[in-house]
Amino acid sequence: MKAKTARELRDLTQQELESKAAELGGELWSARVKKATGQLENNALLRRLRRERARVMTVLREKLGASQ
C-alpha cells in the first residue's frame, strides 16, 4: 500500500479521513501484536503506519479547525 501525501489527504472528506485513521489504527495495533509475538517480518511497517496515521490526523485537525 502506497502512503498518501498530505496534499492527497486534503482532498478527502472529514468522514473519509476518520475512517482512514481508524483503519490505520487497526493495522498499527495488529502490527504491534505481531511484533510482540515475533511474527512481524518487516519492522519498518510500524514506522510507516505510525507516520501515515499521524499525517491523516494532522489533516483531519486542520479540517476541524477550519470548520469552526
N, CA, C, O and CB atoms as a CASP TS submission, in Angstrom:
PFRMAT TS
TARGET T0000
AUTHOR 0000-0000-0000
METHOD Language model
MODEL 1
PARENT N/A
ATOM      1  N   MET     1       0.835  -1.172   0.000  1.00  0.00           N
ATOM      2  CA  MET     1       0.000   0.000   0.000  1.00  0.00           C
ATOM      3  C   MET     1       0.883   1.240   0.000  1.00  0.00           C
ATOM      4  O   MET     1       1.762   1.381   0.851  1.00  0.00           O
ATOM      5  CB  MET     1      -0.952  -0.005   1.207  1.00  0.00           C
ATOM      6  N   LYS     2       0.655   2.131  -0.944  1.00  0.00           N
ATOM      7  CA  LYS     2       1.438   3.352  -1.062  1.00  0.00           C
ATOM      8  C   LYS     2       0.889   4.401  -0.106  1.00  0.00           C
ATOM      9  O   LYS     2      -0.323   4.610  -0.038  1.00  0.00           O
ATOM     10  CB  LYS     2       1.427   3.878  -2.516  1.00  0.00           C
ATOM     11  N   ALA     3       1.765   5.053   0.623  1.00  0.00           N
ATOM     12  CA  ALA     3       1.349   6.100   1.547  1.00  0.00           C
ATOM     13  C   ALA     3       0.876   7.312   0.769  1.00  0.00           C
ATOM     14  O   ALA     3       1.457   7.677  -0.253  1.00  0.00           O
ATOM     15  CB  ALA     3       2.495   6.482   2.498  1.00  0.00           C
ATOM     16  N   LYS     4      -0.185   7.931   1.265  1.00  0.00           N
ATOM     17  CA  LYS     4      -0.696   9.132   0.616  1.00  0.00           C
ATOM     18  C   LYS     4       0.017  10.350   1.181  1.00  0.00           C
ATOM     19  O   LYS     4       0.387  10.388   2.355  1.00  0.00           O
ATOM     20  CB  LYS     4      -2.227   9.258   0.803  1.00  0.00           C
ATOM     21  N   THR     5       0.200  11.335   0.330  1.00  0.00           N
ATOM     22  CA  THR     5       0.809  12.570   0.792  1.00  0.00           C
ATOM     23  C   THR     5      -0.256  13.428   1.460  1.00  0.00           C
ATOM     24  O   THR     5      -1.451  13.186   1.296  1.00  0.00           O
ATOM     25  CB  THR     5       1.482  13.332  -0.378  1.00  0.00           C
ATOM     26  N   ALA     6       0.183  14.428   2.211  1.00  0.00           N
ATOM     27  CA  ALA     6      -0.754  15.333   2.868  1.00  0.00           C
ATOM     28  C   ALA     6      -1.613  16.045   1.832  1.00  0.00           C
ATOM     29  O   ALA     6      -2.791  16.305   2.078  1.00  0.00           O
ATOM     30  CB  ALA     6      -0.004  16.356   3.737  1.00  0.00           C
ATOM     31  N   ARG     7      -1.039  16.359   0.685  1.00  0.00           N
ATOM     32  CA  ARG     7      -1.794  17.037  -0.375  1.00  0.00           C
ATOM     33  C   ARG     7      -2.942  16.147  -0.859  1.00  0.00           C
ATOM     34  O   ARG     7      -4.051  16.633  -1.082  1.00  0.00           O
ATOM     35  CB  ARG     7      -0.861  17.407  -1.561  1.00  0.00           C
ATOM     36  N   GLU     8      -2.684  14.860  -1.020  1.00  0.00           N
ATOM     37  CA  GLU     8      -3.737  13.935  -1.450  1.00  0.00           C
ATOM     38  C   GLU     8      -4.788  13.767  -0.356  1.00  0.00           C
ATOM     39  O   GLU     8      -5.978  13.650  -0.647  1.00  0.00           O
ATOM     40  CB  GLU     8      -3.134  12.566  -1.821  1.00  0.00           C
ATOM     41  N   LEU     9      -4.351  13.757   0.892  1.00  0.00           N
ATOM     42  CA  LEU     9      -5.279  13.583   2.003  1.00  0.00           C
ATOM     43  C   LEU     9      -6.202  14.789   2.164  1.00  0.00           C
ATOM     44  O   LEU     9      -7.344  14.637   2.598  1.00  0.00           O
ATOM     45  CB  LEU     9      -4.509  13.345   3.292  1.00  0.00           C
ATOM     46  N   ARG    10      -5.727  15.967   1.824  1.00  0.00           N
ATOM     47  CA  ARG    10      -6.558  17.169   1.954  1.00  0.00           C
ATOM     48  C   ARG    10      -7.754  17.147   1.011  1.00  0.00           C
ATOM     49  O   ARG    10      -8.719  17.880   1.225  1.00  0.00           O
ATOM     50  CB  ARG    10      -5.724  18.411   1.691  1.00  0.00           C
ATOM     51  N   ASP    11      -7.706  16.324  -0.019  1.00  0.00           N
ATOM     52  CA  ASP    11      -8.826  16.201  -0.952  1.00  0.00           C
ATOM     53  C   ASP    11      -9.939  15.311  -0.415  1.00  0.00           C
ATOM     54  O   ASP    11     -11.040  15.307  -0.966  1.00  0.00           O
ATOM     55  CB  ASP    11      -8.339  15.658  -2.272  1.00  0.00           C
ATOM     56  N   LEU    12      -9.672  14.558   0.649  1.00  0.00           N
ATOM     57  CA  LEU    12     -10.671  13.652   1.221  1.00  0.00           C
ATOM     58  C   LEU    12     -11.616  14.412   2.148  1.00  0.00           C
ATOM     59  O   LEU    12     -11.273  15.475   2.666  1.00  0.00           O
ATOM     60  CB  LEU    12      -9.986  12.502   1.985  1.00  0.00           C
ATOM     61  N   THR    13     -12.813  13.854   2.350  1.00  0.00           N
ATOM     62  CA  THR    13     -13.774  14.462   3.271  1.00  0.00           C
ATOM     63  C   THR    13     -13.408  14.097   4.701  1.00  0.00           C
ATOM     64  O   THR    13     -12.556  13.242   4.947  1.00  0.00           O
ATOM     65  CB  THR    13     -15.221  14.006   2.946  1.00  0.00           C
ATOM     66  N   GLN    14     -14.070  14.764   5.635  1.00  0.00           N
ATOM     67  CA  GLN    14     -13.811  14.500   7.052  1.00  0.00           C
ATOM     68  C   GLN    14     -14.139  13.047   7.407  1.00  0.00           C
ATOM     69  O   GLN    14     -13.388  12.407   8.143  1.00  0.00           O
ATOM     70  CB  GLN    14     -14.631  15.461   7.936  1.00  0.00           C
ATOM     71  N   GLN    15     -15.240  12.528   6.896  1.00  0.00           N
ATOM     72  CA  GLN    15     -15.629  11.148   7.183  1.00  0.00           C
ATOM     73  C   GLN    15     -14.616  10.160   6.615  1.00  0.00           C
ATOM     74  O   GLN    15     -14.292   9.161   7.256  1.00  0.00           O
ATOM     75  CB  GLN    15     -17.020  10.857   6.614  1.00  0.00           C
ATOM     76  N   GLU    16     -14.123  10.437   5.425  1.00  0.00           N
ATOM     77  CA  GLU    16     -13.120   9.555   4.816  1.00  0.00           C
ATOM     78  C   GLU    16     -11.827   9.571   5.633  1.00  0.00           C
ATOM     79  O   GLU    16     -11.188   8.534   5.810  1.00  0.00           O
ATOM     80  CB  GLU    16     -12.836   9.981   3.355  1.00  0.00           C
ATOM     81  N   LEU    17     -11.448  10.743   6.126  1.00  0.00           N
ATOM     82  CA  LEU    17     -10.235  10.838   6.947  1.00  0.00           C
ATOM     83  C   LEU    17     -10.405  10.082   8.257  1.00  0.00           C
ATOM     84  O   LEU    17      -9.486   9.399   8.709  1.00  0.00           O
ATOM     85  CB  LEU    17      -9.889  12.308   7.229  1.00  0.00           C
ATOM     86  N   GLU    18     -11.588  10.205   8.869  1.00  0.00           N
ATOM     87  CA  GLU    18     -11.838   9.491  10.121  1.00  0.00           C
ATOM     88  C   GLU    18     -11.789   7.983   9.923  1.00  0.00           C
ATOM     89  O   GLU    18     -11.224   7.263  10.747  1.00  0.00           O
ATOM     90  CB  GLU    18     -13.190   9.893  10.699  1.00  0.00           C
ATOM     91  N   SER    19     -12.377   7.507   8.838  1.00  0.00           N
ATOM     92  CA  SER    19     -12.342   6.063   8.579  1.00  0.00           C
ATOM     93  C   SER    19     -10.926   5.600   8.252  1.00  0.00           C
ATOM     94  O   SER    19     -10.527   4.505   8.647  1.00  0.00           O
ATOM     95  CB  SER    19     -13.294   5.700   7.427  1.00  0.00           C
ATOM     96  N   LYS    20     -10.159   6.429   7.528  1.00  0.00           N
ATOM     97  CA  LYS    20      -8.764   6.100   7.208  1.00  0.00           C
ATOM     98  C   LYS    20      -7.932   6.020   8.485  1.00  0.00           C
ATOM     99  O   LYS    20      -7.101   5.124   8.632  1.00  0.00           O
ATOM    100  CB  LYS    20      -8.161   7.151   6.241  1.00  0.00           C
ATOM    101  N   ALA    21      -8.158   6.966   9.417  1.00  0.00           N
ATOM    102  CA  ALA    21      -7.420   6.961  10.683  1.00  0.00           C
ATOM    103  C   ALA    21      -7.757   5.706  11.496  1.00  0.00           C
ATOM    104  O   ALA    21      -6.873   5.093  12.095  1.00  0.00           O
ATOM    105  CB  ALA    21      -7.744   8.234  11.503  1.00  0.00           C
ATOM    106  N   ALA    22      -9.024   5.335  11.512  1.00  0.00           N
ATOM    107  CA  ALA    22      -9.428   4.128  12.239  1.00  0.00           C
ATOM    108  C   ALA    22      -8.818   2.883  11.605  1.00  0.00           C
ATOM    109  O   ALA    22      -8.355   1.983  12.306  1.00  0.00           O
ATOM    110  CB  ALA    22     -10.960   4.007  12.273  1.00  0.00           C
ATOM    111  N   GLU    23      -8.821   2.837  10.289  1.00  0.00           N
ATOM    112  CA  GLU    23      -8.238   1.699   9.565  1.00  0.00           C
ATOM    113  C   GLU    23      -6.744   1.568   9.872  1.00  0.00           C
ATOM    114  O   GLU    23      -6.250   0.475  10.149  1.00  0.00           O
ATOM    115  CB  GLU    23      -8.455   1.858   8.041  1.00  0.00           C
ATOM    116  N   LEU    24      -6.040   2.692   9.820  1.00  0.00           N
ATOM    117  CA  LEU    24      -4.607   2.676  10.108  1.00  0.00           C
ATOM    118  C   LEU    24      -4.341   2.321  11.565  1.00  0.00           C
ATOM    119  O   LEU    24      -3.358   1.647  11.873  1.00  0.00           O
ATOM    120  CB  LEU    24      -3.983   4.032   9.778  1.00  0.00           C
ATOM    121  N   GLY    25      -5.211   2.771  12.458  1.00  0.00           N
ATOM    122  CA  GLY    25      -5.068   2.416  13.867  1.00  0.00           C
ATOM    123  C   GLY    25      -5.184   0.915  14.073  1.00  0.00           C
ATOM    124  O   GLY    25      -4.432   0.328  14.852  1.00  0.00           O
ATOM    125  N   GLY    26      -6.126   0.296  13.374  1.00  0.00           N
ATOM    126  CA  GLY    26      -6.284  -1.157  13.455  1.00  0.00           C
ATOM    127  C   GLY    26      -5.084  -1.889  12.892  1.00  0.00           C
ATOM    128  O   GLY    26      -4.633  -2.884  13.459  1.00  0.00           O
ATOM    129  N   GLU    27      -4.567  -1.398  11.779  1.00  0.00           N
ATOM    130  CA  GLU    27      -3.378  -2.013  11.181  1.00  0.00           C
ATOM    131  C   GLU    27      -2.174  -1.868  12.108  1.00  0.00           C
ATOM    132  O   GLU    27      -1.376  -2.794  12.256  1.00  0.00           O
ATOM    133  CB  GLU    27      -3.072  -1.378   9.808  1.00  0.00           C
ATOM    134  N   LEU    28      -2.053  -0.701  12.729  1.00  0.00           N
ATOM    135  CA  LEU    28      -0.939  -0.454  13.637  1.00  0.00           C
ATOM    136  C   LEU    28      -1.017  -1.379  14.845  1.00  0.00           C
ATOM    137  O   LEU    28      -0.007  -1.937  15.273  1.00  0.00           O
ATOM    138  CB  LEU    28      -0.929   1.011  14.090  1.00  0.00           C
ATOM    139  N   TRP    29      -2.220  -1.540  15.392  1.00  0.00           N
ATOM    140  CA  TRP    29      -2.395  -2.427  16.540  1.00  0.00           C
ATOM    141  C   TRP    29      -2.033  -3.858  16.156  1.00  0.00           C
ATOM    142  O   TRP    29      -1.353  -4.555  16.909  1.00  0.00           O
ATOM    143  CB  TRP    29      -3.845  -2.360  17.066  1.00  0.00           C
ATOM    144  N   SER    30      -2.486  -4.290  14.993  1.00  0.00           N
ATOM    145  CA  SER    30      -2.192  -5.638  14.518  1.00  0.00           C
ATOM    146  C   SER    30      -0.685  -5.839  14.338  1.00  0.00           C
ATOM    147  O   SER    30      -0.144  -6.885  14.696  1.00  0.00           O
ATOM    148  CB  SER    30      -2.926  -5.909  13.196  1.00  0.00           C
ATOM    149  N   ALA    31      -0.017  -4.829  13.782  1.00  0.00           N
ATOM    150  CA  ALA    31       1.426  -4.931  13.576  1.00  0.00           C
ATOM    151  C   ALA    31       2.167  -4.982  14.907  1.00  0.00           C
ATOM    152  O   ALA    31       3.170  -5.684  15.037  1.00  0.00           O
ATOM    153  CB  ALA    31       1.931  -3.754  12.738  1.00  0.00           C
ATOM    154  N   ARG    32       1.676  -4.241  15.892  1.00  0.00           N
ATOM    155  CA  ARG    32       2.312  -4.267  17.222  1.00  0.00           C
ATOM    156  C   ARG    32       2.173  -5.633  17.878  1.00  0.00           C
ATOM    157  O   ARG    32       3.101  -6.121  18.522  1.00  0.00           O
ATOM    158  CB  ARG    32       1.700  -3.192  18.132  1.00  0.00           C
ATOM    159  N   VAL    33       1.002  -6.246  17.708  1.00  0.00           N
ATOM    160  CA  VAL    33       0.791  -7.583  18.260  1.00  0.00           C
ATOM    161  C   VAL    33       1.722  -8.580  17.581  1.00  0.00           C
ATOM    162  O   VAL    33       2.324  -9.428  18.240  1.00  0.00           O
ATOM    163  CB  VAL    33      -0.682  -8.020  18.094  1.00  0.00           C
ATOM    164  N   LYS    34       1.839  -8.471  16.245  1.00  0.00           N
ATOM    165  CA  LYS    34       2.733  -9.368  15.518  1.00  0.00           C
ATOM    166  C   LYS    34       4.183  -9.179  15.949  1.00  0.00           C
ATOM    167  O   LYS    34       4.934 -10.149  16.045  1.00  0.00           O
ATOM    168  CB  LYS    34       2.603  -9.141  14.014  1.00  0.00           C
ATOM    169  N   LYS    35       4.577  -7.942  16.209  1.00  0.00           N
ATOM    170  CA  LYS    35       5.944  -7.690  16.652  1.00  0.00           C
ATOM    171  C   LYS    35       6.190  -8.313  18.021  1.00  0.00           C
ATOM    172  O   LYS    35       7.247  -8.892  18.270  1.00  0.00           O
ATOM    173  CB  LYS    35       6.227  -6.183  16.695  1.00  0.00           C
ATOM    174  N   ALA    36       5.209  -8.188  18.900  1.00  0.00           N
ATOM    175  CA  ALA    36       5.345  -8.735  20.250  1.00  0.00           C
ATOM    176  C   ALA    36       5.441 -10.258  20.235  1.00  0.00           C
ATOM    177  O   ALA    36       6.105 -10.852  21.085  1.00  0.00           O
ATOM    178  CB  ALA    36       4.169  -8.299  21.114  1.00  0.00           C
ATOM    179  N   THR    37       4.776 -10.883  19.269  1.00  0.00           N
ATOM    180  CA  THR    37       4.806 -12.343  19.191  1.00  0.00           C
ATOM    181  C   THR    37       5.906 -12.858  18.267  1.00  0.00           C
ATOM    182  O   THR    37       6.067 -14.067  18.096  1.00  0.00           O
ATOM    183  CB  THR    37       3.466 -12.860  18.720  1.00  0.00           C
ATOM    184  N   GLY    38       6.663 -11.933  17.672  1.00  0.00           N
ATOM    185  CA  GLY    38       7.772 -12.333  16.819  1.00  0.00           C
ATOM    186  C   GLY    38       7.378 -12.719  15.408  1.00  0.00           C
ATOM    187  O   GLY    38       8.172 -13.336  14.697  1.00  0.00           O
ATOM    188  N   GLN    39       6.173 -12.372  14.983  1.00  0.00           N
ATOM    189  CA  GLN    39       5.696 -12.741  13.652  1.00  0.00           C
ATOM    190  C   GLN    39       5.865 -11.640  12.626  1.00  0.00           C
ATOM    191  O   GLN    39       5.653 -11.871  11.435  1.00  0.00           O
ATOM    192  CB  GLN    39       4.259 -13.131  13.721  1.00  0.00           C
ATOM    193  N   LEU    40       6.243 -10.443  13.062  1.00  0.00           N
ATOM    194  CA  LEU    40       6.380  -9.316  12.135  1.00  0.00           C
ATOM    195  C   LEU    40       7.707  -9.431  11.399  1.00  0.00           C
ATOM    196  O   LEU    40       8.773  -9.440  12.014  1.00  0.00           O
ATOM    197  CB  LEU    40       6.285  -7.957  12.888  1.00  0.00           C
ATOM    198  N   GLU    41       7.629  -9.518  10.065  1.00  0.00           N
ATOM    199  CA  GLU    41       8.832  -9.672   9.262  1.00  0.00           C
ATOM    200  C   GLU    41       9.438  -8.329   8.873  1.00  0.00           C
ATOM    201  O   GLU    41      10.654  -8.217   8.711  1.00  0.00           O
ATOM    202  CB  GLU    41       8.524 -10.475   8.020  1.00  0.00           C
ATOM    203  N   ASN    42       8.593  -7.311   8.723  1.00  0.00           N
ATOM    204  CA  ASN    42       9.057  -6.016   8.254  1.00  0.00           C
ATOM    205  C   ASN    42       8.884  -4.992   9.381  1.00  0.00           C
ATOM    206  O   ASN    42       7.793  -4.456   9.573  1.00  0.00           O
ATOM    207  CB  ASN    42       8.284  -5.578   6.970  1.00  0.00           C
ATOM    208  N   ASN    43       9.953  -4.725  10.117  1.00  0.00           N
ATOM    209  CA  ASN    43       9.865  -3.797  11.242  1.00  0.00           C
ATOM    210  C   ASN    43       9.617  -2.358  10.804  1.00  0.00           C
ATOM    211  O   ASN    43       9.120  -1.555  11.594  1.00  0.00           O
ATOM    212  CB  ASN    43      11.129  -3.862  12.056  1.00  0.00           C
ATOM    213  N   ALA    44       9.947  -2.022   9.578  1.00  0.00           N
ATOM    214  CA  ALA    44       9.711  -0.673   9.073  1.00  0.00           C
ATOM    215  C   ALA    44       8.215  -0.389   8.919  1.00  0.00           C
ATOM    216  O   ALA    44       7.806   0.768   8.828  1.00  0.00           O
ATOM    217  CB  ALA    44      10.423  -0.481   7.732  1.00  0.00           C
ATOM    218  N   LEU    45       7.415  -1.432   8.889  1.00  0.00           N
ATOM    219  CA  LEU    45       5.970  -1.266   8.765  1.00  0.00           C
ATOM    220  C   LEU    45       5.415  -0.448   9.923  1.00  0.00           C
ATOM    221  O   LEU    45       4.538   0.391   9.719  1.00  0.00           O
ATOM    222  CB  LEU    45       5.279  -2.628   8.704  1.00  0.00           C
ATOM    223  N   LEU    46       5.907  -0.677  11.126  1.00  0.00           N
ATOM    224  CA  LEU    46       5.433   0.076  12.289  1.00  0.00           C
ATOM    225  C   LEU    46       5.664   1.567  12.101  1.00  0.00           C
ATOM    226  O   LEU    46       4.768   2.372  12.357  1.00  0.00           O
ATOM    227  CB  LEU    46       6.132  -0.408  13.565  1.00  0.00           C
ATOM    228  N   ARG    47       6.829   1.932  11.665  1.00  0.00           N
ATOM    229  CA  ARG    47       7.169   3.340  11.460  1.00  0.00           C
ATOM    230  C   ARG    47       6.290   3.962  10.374  1.00  0.00           C
ATOM    231  O   ARG    47       5.790   5.076  10.531  1.00  0.00           O
ATOM    232  CB  ARG    47       8.655   3.484  11.087  1.00  0.00           C
ATOM    233  N   ARG    48       6.109   3.232   9.276  1.00  0.00           N
ATOM    234  CA  ARG    48       5.302   3.750   8.183  1.00  0.00           C
ATOM    235  C   ARG    48       3.857   3.969   8.616  1.00  0.00           C
ATOM    236  O   ARG    48       3.261   5.000   8.304  1.00  0.00           O
ATOM    237  CB  ARG    48       5.354   2.801   6.996  1.00  0.00           C
ATOM    238  N   LEU    49       3.294   2.994   9.339  1.00  0.00           N
ATOM    239  CA  LEU    49       1.913   3.116   9.797  1.00  0.00           C
ATOM    240  C   LEU    49       1.742   4.262  10.786  1.00  0.00           C
ATOM    241  O   LEU    49       0.765   5.007  10.726  1.00  0.00           O
ATOM    242  CB  LEU    49       1.457   1.816  10.431  1.00  0.00           C
ATOM    243  N   ARG    50       2.700   4.394  11.694  1.00  0.00           N
ATOM    244  CA  ARG    50       2.640   5.478  12.683  1.00  0.00           C
ATOM    245  C   ARG    50       2.667   6.838  11.998  1.00  0.00           C
ATOM    246  O   ARG    50       1.896   7.734  12.346  1.00  0.00           O
ATOM    247  CB  ARG    50       3.807   5.366  13.681  1.00  0.00           C
ATOM    248  N   ARG    51       3.547   6.984  11.038  1.00  0.00           N
ATOM    249  CA  ARG    51       3.686   8.267  10.347  1.00  0.00           C
ATOM    250  C   ARG    51       2.473   8.570   9.461  1.00  0.00           C
ATOM    251  O   ARG    51       2.007   9.707   9.398  1.00  0.00           O
ATOM    252  CB  ARG    51       4.962   8.271   9.501  1.00  0.00           C
ATOM    253  N   GLU    52       1.975   7.548   8.785  1.00  0.00           N
ATOM    254  CA  GLU    52       0.824   7.790   7.921  1.00  0.00           C
ATOM    255  C   GLU    52      -0.412   8.154   8.750  1.00  0.00           C
ATOM    256  O   GLU    52      -1.192   9.023   8.361  1.00  0.00           O
ATOM    257  CB  GLU    52       0.540   6.551   7.052  1.00  0.00           C
ATOM    258  N   ARG    53      -0.586   7.484   9.894  1.00  0.00           N
ATOM    259  CA  ARG    53      -1.722   7.817  10.767  1.00  0.00           C
ATOM    260  C   ARG    53      -1.579   9.236  11.309  1.00  0.00           C
ATOM    261  O   ARG    53      -2.565   9.969  11.389  1.00  0.00           O
ATOM    262  CB  ARG    53      -1.829   6.808  11.936  1.00  0.00           C
ATOM    263  N   ALA    54      -0.370   9.628  11.679  1.00  0.00           N
ATOM    264  CA  ALA    54      -0.136  10.993  12.155  1.00  0.00           C
ATOM    265  C   ALA    54      -0.438  12.005  11.057  1.00  0.00           C
ATOM    266  O   ALA    54      -0.987  13.074  11.325  1.00  0.00           O
ATOM    267  CB  ALA    54       1.315  11.154  12.641  1.00  0.00           C
ATOM    268  N   ARG    55      -0.084  11.670   9.835  1.00  0.00           N
ATOM    269  CA  ARG    55      -0.360  12.557   8.699  1.00  0.00           C
ATOM    270  C   ARG    55      -1.865  12.734   8.513  1.00  0.00           C
ATOM    271  O   ARG    55      -2.341  13.846   8.283  1.00  0.00           O
ATOM    272  CB  ARG    55       0.276  11.998   7.404  1.00  0.00           C
ATOM    273  N   VAL    56      -2.612  11.633   8.614  1.00  0.00           N
ATOM    274  CA  VAL    56      -4.067  11.684   8.480  1.00  0.00           C
ATOM    275  C   VAL    56      -4.668  12.515   9.613  1.00  0.00           C
ATOM    276  O   VAL    56      -5.541  13.350   9.377  1.00  0.00           O
ATOM    277  CB  VAL    56      -4.668  10.257   8.478  1.00  0.00           C
ATOM    278  N   MET    57      -4.205  12.290  10.831  1.00  0.00           N
ATOM    279  CA  MET    57      -4.738  13.022  11.975  1.00  0.00           C
ATOM    280  C   MET    57      -4.432  14.512  11.872  1.00  0.00           C
ATOM    281  O   MET    57      -5.257  15.335  12.269  1.00  0.00           O
ATOM    282  CB  MET    57      -4.170  12.460  13.273  1.00  0.00           C
ATOM    283  N   THR    58      -3.274  14.871  11.352  1.00  0.00           N
ATOM    284  CA  THR    58      -2.914  16.277  11.173  1.00  0.00           C
ATOM    285  C   THR    58      -3.859  16.953  10.189  1.00  0.00           C
ATOM    286  O   THR    58      -4.354  18.048  10.458  1.00  0.00           O
ATOM    287  CB  THR    58      -1.463  16.405  10.688  1.00  0.00           C
ATOM    288  N   VAL    59      -4.112  16.317   9.062  1.00  0.00           N
ATOM    289  CA  VAL    59      -5.013  16.887   8.058  1.00  0.00           C
ATOM    290  C   VAL    59      -6.431  16.970   8.622  1.00  0.00           C
ATOM    291  O   VAL    59      -7.144  17.939   8.364  1.00  0.00           O
ATOM    292  CB  VAL    59      -4.996  16.040   6.754  1.00  0.00           C
ATOM    293  N   LEU    60      -6.838  15.968   9.385  1.00  0.00           N
ATOM    294  CA  LEU    60      -8.165  15.975   9.989  1.00  0.00           C
ATOM    295  C   LEU    60      -8.303  17.144  10.955  1.00  0.00           C
ATOM    296  O   LEU    60      -9.329  17.824  10.960  1.00  0.00           O
ATOM    297  CB  LEU    60      -8.438  14.648  10.713  1.00  0.00           C
ATOM    298  N   ARG    61      -7.285  17.386  11.772  1.00  0.00           N
ATOM    299  CA  ARG    61      -7.317  18.517  12.712  1.00  0.00           C
ATOM    300  C   ARG    61      -7.343  19.850  11.965  1.00  0.00           C
ATOM    301  O   ARG    61      -7.994  20.798  12.404  1.00  0.00           O
ATOM    302  CB  ARG    61      -6.099  18.468  13.657  1.00  0.00           C
ATOM    303  N   GLU    62      -6.643  19.920  10.848  1.00  0.00           N
ATOM    304  CA  GLU    62      -6.677  21.137  10.040  1.00  0.00           C
ATOM    305  C   GLU    62      -8.100  21.405   9.548  1.00  0.00           C
ATOM    306  O   GLU    62      -8.573  22.541   9.578  1.00  0.00           O
ATOM    307  CB  GLU    62      -5.703  21.022   8.844  1.00  0.00           C
ATOM    308  N   LYS    63      -8.776  20.346   9.095  1.00  0.00           N
ATOM    309  CA  LYS    63     -10.144  20.499   8.597  1.00  0.00           C
ATOM    310  C   LYS    63     -11.088  20.887   9.720  1.00  0.00           C
ATOM    311  O   LYS    63     -11.965  21.726   9.518  1.00  0.00           O
ATOM    312  CB  LYS    63     -10.623  19.206   7.932  1.00  0.00           C
ATOM    313  N   LEU    64     -10.933  20.302  10.894  1.00  0.00           N
ATOM    314  CA  LEU    64     -11.802  20.621  12.017  1.00  0.00           C
ATOM    315  C   LEU    64     -11.584  22.058  12.471  1.00  0.00           C
ATOM    316  O   LEU    64     -12.536  22.748  12.835  1.00  0.00           O
ATOM    317  CB  LEU    64     -11.557  19.652  13.177  1.00  0.00           C
ATOM    318  N   GLY    65     -10.345  22.505  12.452  1.00  0.00           N
ATOM    319  CA  GLY    65     -10.044  23.883  12.835  1.00  0.00           C
ATOM    320  C   GLY    65     -10.599  24.879  11.840  1.00  0.00           C
ATOM    321  O   GLY    65     -11.026  25.969  12.220  1.00  0.00           O
ATOM    322  N   ALA    66     -10.597  24.519  10.584  1.00  0.00           N
ATOM    323  CA  ALA    66     -11.079  25.411   9.533  1.00  0.00           C
ATOM    324  C   ALA    66     -12.601  25.507   9.550  1.00  0.00           C
ATOM    325  O   ALA    66     -13.157  26.513   9.111  1.00  0.00           O
ATOM    326  CB  ALA    66     -10.597  24.930   8.163  1.00  0.00           C
ATOM    327  N   SER    67     -13.279  24.485  10.046  1.00  0.00           N
ATOM    328  CA  SER    67     -14.744  24.480  10.037  1.00  0.00           C
ATOM    329  C   SER    67     -15.332  25.250  11.210  1.00  0.00           C
ATOM    330  O   SER    67     -16.534  25.511  11.227  1.00  0.00           O
ATOM    331  CB  SER    67     -15.259  23.056  10.057  1.00  0.00           C
ATOM    332  N   GLN    68     -14.521  25.618  12.185  1.00  0.00           N
ATOM    333  CA  GLN    68     -15.048  26.333  13.358  1.00  0.00           C
ATOM    334  C   GLN    68     -15.092  27.805  13.141  1.00  0.00           C
ATOM    335  O   GLN    68     -15.510  28.547  14.030  1.00  0.00           O
ATOM    336  CB  GLN    68     -14.228  26.041  14.575  1.00  0.00           C
TER
END
